[in-house]
């Protein structure tokens, strides 16, 4: 994925209005906010926790597996104000059809939840990456607190 910035989840932090997701490339960290339930879903996978019943992202992931499909990668492609837009890239190949690559419009939170389940890479378009503020200092401050917020993970 030449030209794209590869990122990894660095931390997930519960907030009064949802969940802050910190993504980083080793030099810079960005943040955006998602629904707390999706944040919990992502954090559970990253922590190696298996829920007693499949969550929605688990169901979709199992459906992909059943059809011989896999998440190739996800890319955050645009930002408008506080809203981020992403694309989920899926490859399907099974005995019924030839190899097919499908690109879907999706929320970054759903993309992340599926990417961590499939151990798929996460990218950000360079134009978006460069415009976003580096939140490394904020993340370091949160990590250095004596009592980090409950649920602070990754």
C-alpha distance (Angstrom), angle and dihedral (degrees) to the residues before:
residue distance angle dihedral
X1 . . .
X2 3.75 . .
X3 3.77 115.9 .
X4 3.79 94.8 19.3
X5 3.81 121.7 109.3
X6 3.79 111.7 -121.2
X7 3.80 113.8 -143.1
X8 3.79 137.7 -179.3
X9 3.80 130.7 -153.8
X10 3.80 104.9 -95.4
X11 3.81 100.7 176.3
X12 3.78 143.2 -13.0
X13 3.78 116.6 -149.8
X14 3.80 126.6 -173.2
X15 3.79 113.1 -129.0
X16 3.82 131.1 -174.4
X17 3.82 89.6 -101.7
X18 3.80 100.7 37.3
X19 3.78 137.1 -60.3
X20 3.80 130.0 -39.7
X21 3.80 113.2 -139.2
X22 3.79 116.2 -157.8
X23 3.82 115.6 -160.4
X24 3.78 122.8 -175.7
X25 3.78 143.7 -179.7
X26 3.83 97.2 -156.9
X27 3.80 92.7 -92.4
X28 3.78 103.9 49.5
X29 3.80 136.2 24.9
X30 3.81 125.5 -153.6
X31 3.78 129.4 -170.2
X32 3.77 136.7 -152.4
X33 3.78 133.2 166.6
X34 3.78 129.6 -113.6
X35 3.79 140.4 174.5
X36 3.83 111.5 -70.9
X37 3.82 93.0 -125.7
X38 3.80 91.8 56.5
X39 3.81 89.9 45.2
X40 3.81 88.9 53.8
X41 3.81 89.9 48.2
X42 3.82 91.9 52.9
X43 3.80 93.3 43.5
X44 3.82 91.9 50.1
X45 3.80 91.4 56.6
X46 3.80 93.1 45.3
X47 3.82 89.5 49.6
X48 3.81 91.7 48.7
X49 3.80 92.9 -117.2
X50 3.80 117.9 150.4
X51 3.81 114.1 -151.5
X52 3.81 117.5 -132.1
X53 3.82 89.3 -118.4
X54 3.83 127.9 24.5
X55 3.80 115.4 -91.1
X56 3.81 120.5 -139.6
X57 3.81 91.6 -93.6
X58 3.80 90.2 49.7
X59 3.81 89.8 52.2
X60 3.80 92.5 50.2
X61 3.81 90.5 45.9
X62 3.82 91.4 50.7
X63 3.81 89.5 48.1
X64 3.80 90.6 53.6
X65 3.81 89.6 49.9
X66 3.82 91.5 49.0
X67 3.80 90.8 55.0
X68 3.78 93.8 46.3
X69 3.79 92.7 -107.6
X70 3.77 130.5 135.7
X71 3.77 137.5 -170.3
X72 3.81 106.4 -109.3
X73 3.79 96.2 -175.8
X74 3.76 145.1 -47.3
X75 3.79 128.3 -127.7
X76 3.79 130.9 -161.8
X77 3.79 100.3 -139.3
X78 3.79 108.0 173.1
X79 3.78 146.1 14.5
X80 3.80 126.0 -156.5
X81 3.79 110.9 -179.4
X82 3.79 106.1 -53.9
X83 3.82 93.7 -18.2
X84 3.80 121.2 97.3
X85 3.80 125.9 -162.9
X86 3.79 126.4 -153.4
X87 3.78 142.8 -179.4
X88 3.79 125.2 -137.3
X89 3.81 114.2 -150.2
X90 3.81 115.0 -155.1
X91 3.80 129.7 -178.0
X92 3.79 117.9 -154.6
X93 3.77 122.6 -169.5
X94 3.76 125.1 160.1
X95 3.79 142.8 136.4
X96 3.81 93.1 -83.0
X97 3.79 100.2 52.5
X98 3.74 139.2 22.5
X99 3.77 121.9 -106.7
X100 3.78 111.0 -61.9
X101 3.80 130.4 -175.4
X102 3.80 114.8 -152.5
X103 3.80 125.8 -168.9
X104 3.80 115.7 -160.2
X105 3.79 131.5 -170.8
X106 3.80 107.1 -124.7
X107 3.77 143.8 156.1
X108 3.82 112.4 -91.1
X109 3.80 89.4 -123.9
X110 3.81 92.3 58.3
X111 3.80 90.1 44.0
X112 3.80 90.7 52.8
X113 3.80 92.4 47.5
X114 3.81 89.9 54.1
X115 3.80 95.5 39.6
X116 3.82 92.7 55.9
X117 3.81 90.5 48.2
X118 3.81 91.6 52.2
X119 3.81 95.7 35.3
X120 3.81 87.0 -123.3
X121 3.79 123.4 159.8
X122 3.79 121.6 -100.3
X123 3.80 120.3 -144.5
X124 3.79 138.6 -176.1
X125 3.81 123.9 -152.2
X126 3.85 107.8 -111.4
X127 3.84 94.3 -123.7
X128 3.81 90.3 56.4
X129 3.82 93.7 41.9
X130 3.79 93.9 52.4
X131 3.81 93.6 50.7
X132 3.81 94.6 52.0
X133 3.79 120.7 93.6
X134 3.81 117.6 -112.2
X135 3.80 106.0 -113.3
X136 3.83 96.3 -175.3
X137 3.82 91.8 113.9
X138 3.79 92.7 50.8
X139 3.79 91.0 49.1
X140 3.82 91.7 48.2
X141 3.82 90.2 50.7
X142 3.80 90.7 51.8
X143 3.80 91.6 48.1
X144 3.80 91.6 50.0
X145 3.80 94.5 53.6
X146 3.80 113.4 114.1
X147 3.79 90.4 -129.3
X148 3.82 109.3 29.8
X149 3.80 114.8 -158.4
X150 3.80 115.1 -81.5
X151 3.79 111.4 -93.7
X152 3.80 93.0 24.7
X153 3.74 101.6 151.2
X154 3.76 156.4 143.2
